[in-house]
Amino acid sequence: MCRYASNLLQTEETSMKGIDLNIPRRGMVLSEAKINFFLSKLYEENLIGTEDYVIAKKILNEKRRT
């Protein structure tokens, strides 16, 4: 099933037949980038504090390593 993103913040992963891999389609943003984008926007708009921002970034970095 393929969908085309209407904006840059949408992502779609397509499974390859016979191979158990999910590969992001060209020109689309990974979910990790979406999380970073929204986290920075929340921080810029003062909806989250510095401590919350730092904690969230640390959690993302730990998750990325595993």
PDBQT receptor file of N, H, CA, C and O in Angstrom, charges set to zero:
ATOM      1  N   MET A   1       0.848  -1.167   0.000  1.00  0.00    +0.000 N 
ATOM      2  CA  MET A   1       0.000   0.000   0.000  1.00  0.00    +0.000 C 
ATOM      3  C   MET A   1       0.897   1.233   0.000  1.00  0.00    +0.000 C 
ATOM      4  O   MET A   1       1.755   1.371   0.872  1.00  0.00    +0.000 OA
ATOM      5  N   CYS A   2       0.715   2.108  -0.941  1.00  0.00    +0.000 N 
ATOM      6  H   CYS A   2       0.018   1.996  -1.650  1.00  0.00    +0.000 HD
ATOM      7  CA  CYS A   2       1.528   3.313  -1.054  1.00  0.00    +0.000 C 
ATOM      8  C   CYS A   2       0.638   4.544  -0.958  1.00  0.00    +0.000 C 
ATOM      9  O   CYS A   2      -0.429   4.603  -1.569  1.00  0.00    +0.000 OA
ATOM     10  N   ARG A   3       1.082   5.508  -0.197  1.00  0.00    +0.000 N 
ATOM     11  H   ARG A   3       1.948   5.459   0.300  1.00  0.00    +0.000 HD
ATOM     12  CA  ARG A   3       0.427   6.806  -0.137  1.00  0.00    +0.000 C 
ATOM     13  C   ARG A   3       1.502   7.837  -0.392  1.00  0.00    +0.000 C 
ATOM     14  O   ARG A   3       2.659   7.644  -0.018  1.00  0.00    +0.000 OA
ATOM     15  N   TYR A   4       1.132   8.913  -1.016  1.00  0.00    +0.000 N 
ATOM     16  H   TYR A   4       0.192   9.070  -1.320  1.00  0.00    +0.000 HD
ATOM     17  CA  TYR A   4       2.078   9.986  -1.229  1.00  0.00    +0.000 C 
ATOM     18  C   TYR A   4       1.822  11.074  -0.206  1.00  0.00    +0.000 C 
ATOM     19  O   TYR A   4       0.674  11.437   0.050  1.00  0.00    +0.000 OA
ATOM     20  N   ALA A   5       2.887  11.593   0.379  1.00  0.00    +0.000 N 
ATOM     21  H   ALA A   5       3.820  11.298   0.171  1.00  0.00    +0.000 HD
ATOM     22  CA  ALA A   5       2.766  12.590   1.437  1.00  0.00    +0.000 C 
ATOM     23  C   ALA A   5       2.328  13.922   0.855  1.00  0.00    +0.000 C 
ATOM     24  O   ALA A   5       2.818  14.351  -0.190  1.00  0.00    +0.000 OA
ATOM     25  N   SER A   6       1.405  14.565   1.541  1.00  0.00    +0.000 N 
ATOM     26  H   SER A   6       1.008  14.217   2.390  1.00  0.00    +0.000 HD
ATOM     27  CA  SER A   6       0.953  15.874   1.091  1.00  0.00    +0.000 C 
ATOM     28  C   SER A   6       1.844  16.982   1.643  1.00  0.00    +0.000 C 
ATOM     29  O   SER A   6       1.826  18.104   1.136  1.00  0.00    +0.000 OA
ATOM     30  N   ASN A   7       2.616  16.675   2.670  1.00  0.00    +0.000 N 
ATOM     31  H   ASN A   7       2.630  15.764   3.081  1.00  0.00    +0.000 HD
ATOM     32  CA  ASN A   7       3.588  17.644   3.172  1.00  0.00    +0.000 C 
ATOM     33  C   ASN A   7       4.824  16.900   3.665  1.00  0.00    +0.000 C 
ATOM     34  O   ASN A   7       4.831  15.671   3.740  1.00  0.00    +0.000 OA
ATOM     35  N   LEU A   8       5.855  17.644   3.995  1.00  0.00    +0.000 N 
ATOM     36  H   LEU A   8       5.850  18.642   3.933  1.00  0.00    +0.000 HD
ATOM     37  CA  LEU A   8       7.144  17.030   4.331  1.00  0.00    +0.000 C 
ATOM     38  C   LEU A   8       7.157  16.312   5.669  1.00  0.00    +0.000 C 
ATOM     39  O   LEU A   8       8.081  15.546   5.943  1.00  0.00    +0.000 OA
ATOM     40  N   LEU A   9       6.161  16.539   6.505  1.00  0.00    +0.000 N 
ATOM     41  H   LEU A   9       5.410  17.161   6.282  1.00  0.00    +0.000 HD
ATOM     42  CA  LEU A   9       6.172  15.911   7.818  1.00  0.00    +0.000 C 
ATOM     43  C   LEU A   9       5.508  14.550   7.829  1.00  0.00    +0.000 C 
ATOM     44  O   LEU A   9       5.511  13.871   8.855  1.00  0.00    +0.000 OA
ATOM     45  N   GLN A  10       4.942  14.141   6.713  1.00  0.00    +0.000 N 
ATOM     46  H   GLN A  10       4.940  14.693   5.879  1.00  0.00    +0.000 HD
ATOM     47  CA  GLN A  10       4.336  12.822   6.648  1.00  0.00    +0.000 C 
ATOM     48  C   GLN A  10       5.382  11.827   6.169  1.00  0.00    +0.000 C 
ATOM     49  O   GLN A  10       6.303  12.183   5.434  1.00  0.00    +0.000 OA
ATOM     50  N   THR A  11       5.234  10.596   6.586  1.00  0.00    +0.000 N 
ATOM     51  H   THR A  11       4.486  10.307   7.184  1.00  0.00    +0.000 HD
ATOM     52  CA  THR A  11       6.160   9.556   6.163  1.00  0.00    +0.000 C 
ATOM     53  C   THR A  11       5.386   8.305   5.813  1.00  0.00    +0.000 C 
ATOM     54  O   THR A  11       4.289   8.074   6.321  1.00  0.00    +0.000 OA
ATOM     55  N   GLU A  12       5.946   7.527   4.973  1.00  0.00    +0.000 N 
ATOM     56  H   GLU A  12       6.838   7.714   4.561  1.00  0.00    +0.000 HD
ATOM     57  CA  GLU A  12       5.320   6.268   4.577  1.00  0.00    +0.000 C 
ATOM     58  C   GLU A  12       6.435   5.249   4.420  1.00  0.00    +0.000 C 
ATOM     59  O   GLU A  12       7.442   5.516   3.763  1.00  0.00    +0.000 OA
ATOM     60  N   GLU A  13       6.257   4.095   5.017  1.00  0.00    +0.000 N 
ATOM     61  H   GLU A  13       5.439   3.878   5.551  1.00  0.00    +0.000 HD
ATOM     62  CA  GLU A  13       7.231   3.030   4.854  1.00  0.00    +0.000 C 
ATOM     63  C   GLU A  13       6.605   1.949   3.996  1.00  0.00    +0.000 C 
ATOM     64  O   GLU A  13       5.450   1.573   4.198  1.00  0.00    +0.000 OA
ATOM     65  N   THR A  14       7.366   1.456   3.045  1.00  0.00    +0.000 N 
ATOM     66  H   THR A  14       8.304   1.762   2.881  1.00  0.00    +0.000 HD
ATOM     67  CA  THR A  14       6.869   0.460   2.112  1.00  0.00    +0.000 C 
ATOM     68  C   THR A  14       7.652  -0.823   2.299  1.00  0.00    +0.000 C 
ATOM     69  O   THR A  14       8.883  -0.815   2.261  1.00  0.00    +0.000 OA
ATOM     70  N   SER A  15       6.954  -1.918   2.500  1.00  0.00    +0.000 N 
ATOM     71  H   SER A  15       5.954  -1.925   2.532  1.00  0.00    +0.000 HD
ATOM     72  CA  SER A  15       7.620  -3.209   2.630  1.00  0.00    +0.000 C 
ATOM     73  C   SER A  15       7.998  -3.721   1.250  1.00  0.00    +0.000 C 
ATOM     74  O   SER A  15       7.233  -3.598   0.294  1.00  0.00    +0.000 OA
ATOM     75  N   MET A  16       9.184  -4.294   1.164  1.00  0.00    +0.000 N 
ATOM     76  H   MET A  16       9.805  -4.394   1.941  1.00  0.00    +0.000 HD
ATOM     77  CA  MET A  16       9.618  -4.898  -0.090  1.00  0.00    +0.000 C 
ATOM     78  C   MET A  16       9.158  -6.344  -0.090  1.00  0.00    +0.000 C 
ATOM     79  O   MET A  16       9.285  -7.040   0.917  1.00  0.00    +0.000 OA
ATOM     80  N   LYS A  17       8.630  -6.792  -1.202  1.00  0.00    +0.000 N 
ATOM     81  H   LYS A  17       8.526  -6.226  -2.020  1.00  0.00    +0.000 HD
ATOM     82  CA  LYS A  17       8.149  -8.167  -1.299  1.00  0.00    +0.000 C 
ATOM     83  C   LYS A  17       9.309  -9.137  -1.124  1.00  0.00    +0.000 C 
ATOM     84  O   LYS A  17      10.354  -8.993  -1.758  1.00  0.00    +0.000 OA
ATOM     85  N   GLY A  18       9.116 -10.120  -0.262  1.00  0.00    +0.000 N 
ATOM     86  H   GLY A  18       8.267 -10.237   0.254  1.00  0.00    +0.000 HD
ATOM     87  CA  GLY A  18      10.128 -11.143  -0.056  1.00  0.00    +0.000 C 
ATOM     88  C   GLY A  18      11.215 -10.757   0.927  1.00  0.00    +0.000 C 
ATOM     89  O   GLY A  18      11.994 -11.611   1.352  1.00  0.00    +0.000 OA
ATOM     90  N   ILE A  19      11.282  -9.487   1.298  1.00  0.00    +0.000 N 
ATOM     91  H   ILE A  19      10.649  -8.794   0.953  1.00  0.00    +0.000 HD
ATOM     92  CA  ILE A  19      12.296  -9.023   2.237  1.00  0.00    +0.000 C 
ATOM     93  C   ILE A  19      11.566  -8.335   3.382  1.00  0.00    +0.000 C 
ATOM     94  O   ILE A  19      10.643  -7.553   3.153  1.00  0.00    +0.000 OA
ATOM     95  N   ASP A  20      11.970  -8.617   4.591  1.00  0.00    +0.000 N 
ATOM     96  H   ASP A  20      12.720  -9.252   4.778  1.00  0.00    +0.000 HD
ATOM     97  CA  ASP A  20      11.297  -8.078   5.758  1.00  0.00    +0.000 C 
ATOM     98  C   ASP A  20      11.914  -6.745   6.168  1.00  0.00    +0.000 C 
ATOM     99  O   ASP A  20      12.373  -6.600   7.301  1.00  0.00    +0.000 OA
ATOM    100  N   LEU A  21      11.931  -5.777   5.268  1.00  0.00    +0.000 N 
ATOM    101  H   LEU A  21      11.558  -5.894   4.347  1.00  0.00    +0.000 HD
ATOM    102  CA  LEU A  21      12.508  -4.463   5.539  1.00  0.00    +0.000 C 
ATOM    103  C   LEU A  21      11.481  -3.375   5.278  1.00  0.00    +0.000 C 
ATOM    104  O   LEU A  21      10.662  -3.489   4.366  1.00  0.00    +0.000 OA
ATOM    105  N   ASN A  22      11.526  -2.341   6.067  1.00  0.00    +0.000 N 
ATOM    106  H   ASN A  22      12.192  -2.248   6.808  1.00  0.00    +0.000 HD
ATOM    107  CA  ASN A  22      10.720  -1.154   5.813  1.00  0.00    +0.000 C 
ATOM    108  C   ASN A  22      11.668  -0.036   5.420  1.00  0.00    +0.000 C 
ATOM    109  O   ASN A  22      12.532   0.357   6.205  1.00  0.00    +0.000 OA
ATOM    110  N   ILE A  23      11.513   0.472   4.224  1.00  0.00    +0.000 N 
ATOM    111  H   ILE A  23      10.812   0.154   3.586  1.00  0.00    +0.000 HD
ATOM    112  CA  ILE A  23      12.396   1.499   3.702  1.00  0.00    +0.000 C 
ATOM    113  C   ILE A  23      11.584   2.768   3.481  1.00  0.00    +0.000 C 
ATOM    114  O   ILE A  23      10.574   2.735   2.777  1.00  0.00    +0.000 OA
ATOM    115  N   PRO A  24      12.009   3.900   4.077  1.00  0.00    +0.000 N 
ATOM    116  CA  PRO A  24      11.274   5.143   3.855  1.00  0.00    +0.000 C 
ATOM    117  C   PRO A  24      11.328   5.543   2.382  1.00  0.00    +0.000 C 
ATOM    118  O   PRO A  24      12.350   5.376   1.718  1.00  0.00    +0.000 OA
ATOM    119  N   ARG A  25      10.225   6.067   1.890  1.00  0.00    +0.000 N 
ATOM    120  H   ARG A  25       9.394   6.203   2.430  1.00  0.00    +0.000 HD
ATOM    121  CA  ARG A  25      10.184   6.503   0.500  1.00  0.00    +0.000 C 
ATOM    122  C   ARG A  25      10.970   7.795   0.349  1.00  0.00    +0.000 C 
ATOM    123  O   ARG A  25      11.077   8.580   1.291  1.00  0.00    +0.000 OA
ATOM    124  N   ARG A  26      11.515   8.012  -0.835  1.00  0.00    +0.000 N 
ATOM    125  H   ARG A  26      11.427   7.374  -1.600  1.00  0.00    +0.000 HD
ATOM    126  CA  ARG A  26      12.339   9.176  -1.120  1.00  0.00    +0.000 C 
ATOM    127  C   ARG A  26      11.548  10.475  -0.901  1.00  0.00    +0.000 C 
ATOM    128  O   ARG A  26      10.386  10.574  -1.293  1.00  0.00    +0.000 OA
ATOM    129  N   GLY A  27      12.179  11.448  -0.283  1.00  0.00    +0.000 N 
ATOM    130  H   GLY A  27      13.123  11.367   0.036  1.00  0.00    +0.000 HD
ATOM    131  CA  GLY A  27      11.563  12.743  -0.087  1.00  0.00    +0.000 C 
ATOM    132  C   GLY A  27      10.650  12.834   1.116  1.00  0.00    +0.000 C 
ATOM    133  O   GLY A  27       9.981  13.849   1.310  1.00  0.00    +0.000 OA
ATOM    134  N   MET A  28      10.611  11.800   1.919  1.00  0.00    +0.000 N 
ATOM    135  H   MET A  28      11.154  10.975   1.761  1.00  0.00    +0.000 HD
ATOM    136  CA  MET A  28       9.734  11.812   3.086  1.00  0.00    +0.000 C 
ATOM    137  C   MET A  28      10.571  11.762   4.360  1.00  0.00    +0.000 C 
ATOM    138  O   MET A  28      11.702  11.276   4.349  1.00  0.00    +0.000 OA
ATOM    139  N   VAL A  29      10.023  12.256   5.429  1.00  0.00    +0.000 N 
ATOM    140  H   VAL A  29       9.104  12.651   5.437  1.00  0.00    +0.000 HD
ATOM    141  CA  VAL A  29      10.751  12.417   6.676  1.00  0.00    +0.000 C 
ATOM    142  C   VAL A  29      10.495  11.230   7.597  1.00  0.00    +0.000 C 
ATOM    143  O   VAL A  29       9.364  10.760   7.714  1.00  0.00    +0.000 OA
ATOM    144  N   LEU A  30      11.544  10.752   8.244  1.00  0.00    +0.000 N 
ATOM    145  H   LEU A  30      12.463  11.134   8.149  1.00  0.00    +0.000 HD
ATOM    146  CA  LEU A  30      11.416   9.665   9.212  1.00  0.00    +0.000 C 
ATOM    147  C   LEU A  30      10.716  10.153  10.474  1.00  0.00    +0.000 C 
ATOM    148  O   LEU A  30      10.713  11.348  10.768  1.00  0.00    +0.000 OA
ATOM    149  N   SER A  31      10.130   9.232  11.210  1.00  0.00    +0.000 N 
ATOM    150  H   SER A  31      10.132   8.261  10.971  1.00  0.00    +0.000 HD
ATOM    151  CA  SER A  31       9.391   9.600  12.420  1.00  0.00    +0.000 C 
ATOM    152  C   SER A  31      10.305  10.246  13.461  1.00  0.00    +0.000 C 
ATOM    153  O   SER A  31       9.856  11.095  14.232  1.00  0.00    +0.000 OA
ATOM    154  N   GLU A  32      11.570   9.860  13.495  1.00  0.00    +0.000 N 
ATOM    155  H   GLU A  32      11.935   9.170  12.869  1.00  0.00    +0.000 HD
ATOM    156  CA  GLU A  32      12.521  10.466  14.430  1.00  0.00    +0.000 C 
ATOM    157  C   GLU A  32      12.678  11.961  14.150  1.00  0.00    +0.000 C 
ATOM    158  O   GLU A  32      12.769  12.766  15.077  1.00  0.00    +0.000 OA
ATOM    159  N   ALA A  33      12.709  12.321  12.884  1.00  0.00    +0.000 N 
ATOM    160  H   ALA A  33      12.635  11.668  12.131  1.00  0.00    +0.000 HD
ATOM    161  CA  ALA A  33      12.817  13.731  12.508  1.00  0.00    +0.000 C 
ATOM    162  C   ALA A  33      11.550  14.490  12.884  1.00  0.00    +0.000 C 
ATOM    163  O   ALA A  33      11.614  15.653  13.282  1.00  0.00    +0.000 OA
ATOM    164  N   LYS A  34      10.404  13.835  12.760  1.00  0.00    +0.000 N 
ATOM    165  H   LYS A  34      10.352  12.890  12.437  1.00  0.00    +0.000 HD
ATOM    166  CA  LYS A  34       9.140  14.468  13.155  1.00  0.00    +0.000 C 
ATOM    167  C   LYS A  34       9.137  14.767  14.646  1.00  0.00    +0.000 C 
ATOM    168  O   LYS A  34       8.715  15.842  15.073  1.00  0.00    +0.000 OA
ATOM    169  N   ILE A  35       9.613  13.803  15.438  1.00  0.00    +0.000 N 
ATOM    170  H   ILE A  35       9.956  12.930  15.091  1.00  0.00    +0.000 HD
ATOM    171  CA  ILE A  35       9.649  13.986  16.889  1.00  0.00    +0.000 C 
ATOM    172  C   ILE A  35      10.556  15.157  17.245  1.00  0.00    +0.000 C 
ATOM    173  O   ILE A  35      10.190  15.999  18.065  1.00  0.00    +0.000 OA
ATOM    174  N   ASN A  36      11.737  15.216  16.634  1.00  0.00    +0.000 N 
ATOM    175  H   ASN A  36      12.034  14.532  15.968  1.00  0.00    +0.000 HD
ATOM    176  CA  ASN A  36      12.659  16.322  16.896  1.00  0.00    +0.000 C 
ATOM    177  C   ASN A  36      12.045  17.659  16.507  1.00  0.00    +0.000 C 
ATOM    178  O   ASN A  36      12.194  18.649  17.224  1.00  0.00    +0.000 OA
ATOM    179  N   PHE A  37      11.353  17.686  15.371  1.00  0.00    +0.000 N 
ATOM    180  H   PHE A  37      11.232  16.882  14.789  1.00  0.00    +0.000 HD
ATOM    181  CA  PHE A  37      10.724  18.915  14.892  1.00  0.00    +0.000 C 
ATOM    182  C   PHE A  37       9.672  19.414  15.885  1.00  0.00    +0.000 C 
ATOM    183  O   PHE A  37       9.690  20.580  16.278  1.00  0.00    +0.000 OA
ATOM    184  N   PHE A  38       8.762  18.536  16.288  1.00  0.00    +0.000 N 
ATOM    185  H   PHE A  38       8.747  17.589  15.970  1.00  0.00    +0.000 HD
ATOM    186  CA  PHE A  38       7.696  18.949  17.191  1.00  0.00    +0.000 C 
ATOM    187  C   PHE A  38       8.226  19.283  18.582  1.00  0.00    +0.000 C 
ATOM    188  O   PHE A  38       7.704  20.178  19.247  1.00  0.00    +0.000 OA
ATOM    189  N   LEU A  39       9.247  18.575  19.018  1.00  0.00    +0.000 N 
ATOM    190  H   LEU A  39       9.671  17.848  18.478  1.00  0.00    +0.000 HD
ATOM    191  CA  LEU A  39       9.857  18.882  20.308  1.00  0.00    +0.000 C 
ATOM    192  C   LEU A  39      10.452  20.286  20.295  1.00  0.00    +0.000 C 
ATOM    193  O   LEU A  39      10.269  21.051  21.242  1.00  0.00    +0.000 OA
ATOM    194  N   SER A  40      11.161  20.620  19.227  1.00  0.00    +0.000 N 
ATOM    195  H   SER A  40      11.310  19.998  18.458  1.00  0.00    +0.000 HD
ATOM    196  CA  SER A  40      11.755  21.956  19.137  1.00  0.00    +0.000 C 
ATOM    197  C   SER A  40      10.683  23.036  19.029  1.00  0.00    +0.000 C 
ATOM    198  O   SER A  40      10.842  24.124  19.583  1.00  0.00    +0.000 OA
ATOM    199  N   LYS A  41       9.587  22.744  18.318  1.00  0.00    +0.000 N 
ATOM    200  H   LYS A  41       9.457  21.860  17.868  1.00  0.00    +0.000 HD
ATOM    201  CA  LYS A  41       8.492  23.717  18.213  1.00  0.00    +0.000 C 
ATOM    202  C   LYS A  41       7.825  23.944  19.568  1.00  0.00    +0.000 C 
ATOM    203  O   LYS A  41       7.509  25.080  19.921  1.00  0.00    +0.000 OA
ATOM    204  N   LEU A  42       7.610  22.875  20.324  1.00  0.00    +0.000 N 
ATOM    205  H   LEU A  42       7.867  21.952  20.038  1.00  0.00    +0.000 HD
ATOM    206  CA  LEU A  42       7.034  23.014  21.662  1.00  0.00    +0.000 C 
ATOM    207  C   LEU A  42       7.932  23.868  22.552  1.00  0.00    +0.000 C 
ATOM    208  O   LEU A  42       7.451  24.700  23.322  1.00  0.00    +0.000 OA
ATOM    209  N   TYR A  43       9.233  23.652  22.438  1.00  0.00    +0.000 N 
ATOM    210  H   TYR A  43       9.623  22.976  21.814  1.00  0.00    +0.000 HD
ATOM    211  CA  TYR A  43      10.188  24.414  23.238  1.00  0.00    +0.000 C 
ATOM    212  C   TYR A  43      10.203  25.884  22.814  1.00  0.00    +0.000 C 
ATOM    213  O   TYR A  43      10.212  26.776  23.662  1.00  0.00    +0.000 OA
ATOM    214  N   GLU A  44      10.206  26.134  21.506  1.00  0.00    +0.000 N 
ATOM    215  H   GLU A  44      10.198  25.409  20.817  1.00  0.00    +0.000 HD
ATOM    216  CA  GLU A  44      10.227  27.511  21.000  1.00  0.00    +0.000 C 
ATOM    217  C   GLU A  44       8.992  28.296  21.436  1.00  0.00    +0.000 C 
ATOM    218  O   GLU A  44       9.080  29.493  21.712  1.00  0.00    +0.000 OA
ATOM    219  N   GLU A  45       7.861  27.634  21.496  1.00  0.00    +0.000 N 
ATOM    220  H   GLU A  45       7.790  26.662  21.272  1.00  0.00    +0.000 HD
ATOM    221  CA  GLU A  45       6.608  28.297  21.880  1.00  0.00    +0.000 C 
ATOM    222  C   GLU A  45       6.401  28.309  23.394  1.00  0.00    +0.000 C 
ATOM    223  O   GLU A  45       5.337  28.695  23.877  1.00  0.00    +0.000 OA
ATOM    224  N   ASN A  46       7.417  27.887  24.138  1.00  0.00    +0.000 N 
ATOM    225  H   ASN A  46       8.282  27.574  23.746  1.00  0.00    +0.000 HD
ATOM    226  CA  ASN A  46       7.377  27.848  25.607  1.00  0.00    +0.000 C 
ATOM    227  C   ASN A  46       6.248  26.975  26.147  1.00  0.00    +0.000 C 
ATOM    228  O   ASN A  46       5.693  27.260  27.208  1.00  0.00    +0.000 OA
ATOM    229  N   LEU A  47       5.912  25.919  25.425  1.00  0.00    +0.000 N 
ATOM    230  H   LEU A  47       6.363  25.687  24.563  1.00  0.00    +0.000 HD
ATOM    231  CA  LEU A  47       4.905  24.983  25.900  1.00  0.00    +0.000 C 
ATOM    232  C   LEU A  47       5.526  23.892  26.767  1.00  0.00    +0.000 C 
ATOM    233  O   LEU A  47       4.831  23.225  27.533  1.00  0.00    +0.000 OA
ATOM    234  N   ILE A  48       6.849  23.716  26.638  1.00  0.00    +0.000 N 
ATOM    235  H   ILE A  48       7.414  24.257  26.016  1.00  0.00    +0.000 HD
ATOM    236  CA  ILE A  48       7.595  22.837  27.535  1.00  0.00    +0.000 C 
ATOM    237  C   ILE A  48       8.824  23.606  28.011  1.00  0.00    +0.000 C 
ATOM    238  O   ILE A  48       9.337  24.483  27.316  1.00  0.00    +0.000 OA
ATOM    239  N   GLY A  49       9.280  23.262  29.199  1.00  0.00    +0.000 N 
ATOM    240  H   GLY A  49       8.864  22.549  29.764  1.00  0.00    +0.000 HD
ATOM    241  CA  GLY A  49      10.435  23.945  29.768  1.00  0.00    +0.000 C 
ATOM    242  C   GLY A  49      11.748  23.328  29.306  1.00  0.00    +0.000 C 
ATOM    243  O   GLY A  49      11.771  22.314  28.608  1.00  0.00    +0.000 OA
ATOM    244  N   THR A  50      12.829  23.962  29.711  1.00  0.00    +0.000 N 
ATOM    245  H   THR A  50      12.811  24.786  30.278  1.00  0.00    +0.000 HD
ATOM    246  CA  THR A  50      14.163  23.497  29.332  1.00  0.00    +0.000 C 
ATOM    247  C   THR A  50      14.438  22.096  29.863  1.00  0.00    +0.000 C 
ATOM    248  O   THR A  50      14.985  21.253  29.152  1.00  0.00    +0.000 OA
ATOM    249  N   GLU A  51      14.056  21.851  31.115  1.00  0.00    +0.000 N 
ATOM    250  H   GLU A  51      13.612  22.536  31.692  1.00  0.00    +0.000 HD
ATOM    251  CA  GLU A  51      14.302  20.529  31.706  1.00  0.00    +0.000 C 
ATOM    252  C   GLU A  51      13.572  19.435  30.935  1.00  0.00    +0.000 C 
ATOM    253  O   GLU A  51      14.141  18.382  30.646  1.00  0.00    +0.000 OA
ATOM    254  N   ASP A  52      12.311  19.691  30.605  1.00  0.00    +0.000 N 
ATOM    255  H   ASP A  52      11.848  20.546  30.839  1.00  0.00    +0.000 HD
ATOM    256  CA  ASP A  52      11.529  18.704  29.850  1.00  0.00    +0.000 C 
ATOM    257  C   ASP A  52      12.134  18.456  28.476  1.00  0.00    +0.000 C 
ATOM    258  O   ASP A  52      12.182  17.321  28.003  1.00  0.00    +0.000 OA
ATOM    259  N   TYR A  53      12.595  19.529  27.839  1.00  0.00    +0.000 N 
ATOM    260  H   TYR A  53      12.556  20.452  28.223  1.00  0.00    +0.000 HD
ATOM    261  CA  TYR A  53      13.208  19.414  26.514  1.00  0.00    +0.000 C 
ATOM    262  C   TYR A  53      14.474  18.563  26.579  1.00  0.00    +0.000 C 
ATOM    263  O   TYR A  53      14.677  17.676  25.751  1.00  0.00    +0.000 OA
ATOM    264  N   VAL A  54      15.319  18.837  27.563  1.00  0.00    +0.000 N 
ATOM    265  H   VAL A  54      15.154  19.558  28.236  1.00  0.00    +0.000 HD
ATOM    266  CA  VAL A  54      16.578  18.093  27.713  1.00  0.00    +0.000 C 
ATOM    267  C   VAL A  54      16.299  16.625  28.016  1.00  0.00    +0.000 C 
ATOM    268  O   VAL A  54      16.953  15.744  27.458  1.00  0.00    +0.000 OA
ATOM    269  N   ILE A  55      15.338  16.353  28.890  1.00  0.00    +0.000 N 
ATOM    270  H   ILE A  55      14.807  17.068  29.343  1.00  0.00    +0.000 HD
ATOM    271  CA  ILE A  55      14.991  14.970  29.227  1.00  0.00    +0.000 C 
ATOM    272  C   ILE A  55      14.478  14.234  27.996  1.00  0.00    +0.000 C 
ATOM    273  O   ILE A  55      14.866  13.093  27.747  1.00  0.00    +0.000 OA
ATOM    274  N   ALA A  56      13.610  14.880  27.229  1.00  0.00    +0.000 N 
ATOM    275  H   ALA A  56      13.295  15.807  27.432  1.00  0.00    +0.000 HD
ATOM    276  CA  ALA A  56      13.064  14.251  26.020  1.00  0.00    +0.000 C 
ATOM    277  C   ALA A  56      14.165  13.963  25.004  1.00  0.00    +0.000 C 
ATOM    278  O   ALA A  56      14.162  12.903  24.378  1.00  0.00    +0.000 OA
ATOM    279  N   LYS A  57      15.105  14.890  24.832  1.00  0.00    +0.000 N 
ATOM    280  H   LYS A  57      15.107  15.751  25.341  1.00  0.00    +0.000 HD
ATOM    281  CA  LYS A  57      16.213  14.671  23.895  1.00  0.00    +0.000 C 
ATOM    282  C   LYS A  57      17.090  13.507  24.357  1.00  0.00    +0.000 C 
ATOM    283  O   LYS A  57      17.550  12.717  23.533  1.00  0.00    +0.000 OA
ATOM    284  N   LYS A  58      17.325  13.395  25.664  1.00  0.00    +0.000 N 
ATOM    285  H   LYS A  58      16.951  14.037  26.333  1.00  0.00    +0.000 HD
ATOM    286  CA  LYS A  58      18.122  12.281  26.185  1.00  0.00    +0.000 C 
ATOM    287  C   LYS A  58      17.424  10.951  25.926  1.00  0.00    +0.000 C 
ATOM    288  O   LYS A  58      18.064   9.969  25.550  1.00  0.00    +0.000 OA
ATOM    289  N   ILE A  59      16.109  10.924  26.129  1.00  0.00    +0.000 N 
ATOM    290  H   ILE A  59      15.589  11.722  26.435  1.00  0.00    +0.000 HD
ATOM    291  CA  ILE A  59      15.346   9.697  25.877  1.00  0.00    +0.000 C 
ATOM    292  C   ILE A  59      15.426   9.318  24.408  1.00  0.00    +0.000 C 
ATOM    293  O   ILE A  59      15.595   8.144  24.077  1.00  0.00    +0.000 OA
ATOM    294  N   LEU A  60      15.307  10.299  23.527  1.00  0.00    +0.000 N 
ATOM    295  H   LEU A  60      15.171  11.253  23.796  1.00  0.00    +0.000 HD
ATOM    296  CA  LEU A  60      15.407  10.021  22.088  1.00  0.00    +0.000 C 
ATOM    297  C   LEU A  60      16.780   9.473  21.725  1.00  0.00    +0.000 C 
ATOM    298  O   LEU A  60      16.886   8.534  20.935  1.00  0.00    +0.000 OA
ATOM    299  N   ASN A  61      17.831  10.054  22.297  1.00  0.00    +0.000 N 
ATOM    300  H   ASN A  61      17.745  10.816  22.938  1.00  0.00    +0.000 HD
ATOM    301  CA  ASN A  61      19.187   9.585  22.009  1.00  0.00    +0.000 C 
ATOM    302  C   ASN A  61      19.403   8.165  22.514  1.00  0.00    +0.000 C 
ATOM    303  O   ASN A  61      20.049   7.360  21.844  1.00  0.00    +0.000 OA
ATOM    304  N   GLU A  62      18.863   7.850  23.696  1.00  0.00    +0.000 N 
ATOM    305  H   GLU A  62      18.338   8.504  24.240  1.00  0.00    +0.000 HD
ATOM    306  CA  GLU A  62      18.990   6.492  24.229  1.00  0.00    +0.000 C 
ATOM    307  C   GLU A  62      18.237   5.497  23.354  1.00  0.00    +0.000 C 
ATOM    308  O   GLU A  62      18.722   4.397  23.088  1.00  0.00    +0.000 OA
ATOM    309  N   LYS A  63      17.058   5.889  22.912  1.00  0.00    +0.000 N 
ATOM    310  H   LYS A  63      16.663   6.783  23.128  1.00  0.00    +0.000 HD
ATOM    311  CA  LYS A  63      16.245   5.014  22.072  1.00  0.00    +0.000 C 
ATOM    312  C   LYS A  63      16.934   4.765  20.730  1.00  0.00    +0.000 C 
ATOM    313  O   LYS A  63      16.859   3.666  20.181  1.00  0.00    +0.000 OA
ATOM    314  N   ARG A  64      17.604   5.794  20.208  1.00  0.00    +0.000 N 
ATOM    315  H   ARG A  64      17.665   6.687  20.655  1.00  0.00    +0.000 HD
ATOM    316  CA  ARG A  64      18.293   5.682  18.927  1.00  0.00    +0.000 C 
ATOM    317  C   ARG A  64      19.438   4.674  19.011  1.00  0.00    +0.000 C 
ATOM    318  O   ARG A  64      19.725   3.975  18.040  1.00  0.00    +0.000 OA
ATOM    319  N   ARG A  65      20.092   4.601  20.174  1.00  0.00    +0.000 N 
ATOM    320  H   ARG A  65      19.859   5.169  20.963  1.00  0.00    +0.000 HD
ATOM    321  CA  ARG A  65      21.231   3.689  20.348  1.00  0.00    +0.000 C 
ATOM    322  C   ARG A  65      20.815   2.231  20.442  1.00  0.00    +0.000 C 
ATOM    323  O   ARG A  65      21.612   1.343  20.137  1.00  0.00    +0.000 OA
ATOM    324  N   THR A  66      19.587   1.970  20.856  1.00  0.00    +0.000 N 
ATOM    325  H   THR A  66      18.940   2.691  21.104  1.00  0.00    +0.000 HD
ATOM    326  CA  THR A  66      19.148   0.576  21.027  1.00  0.00    +0.000 C 
ATOM    327  C   THR A  66      18.482   0.046  19.794  1.00  0.00    +0.000 C 
ATOM    328  O   THR A  66      18.055  -1.109  19.771  1.00  0.00    +0.000 OA
TER     329      THR A  66
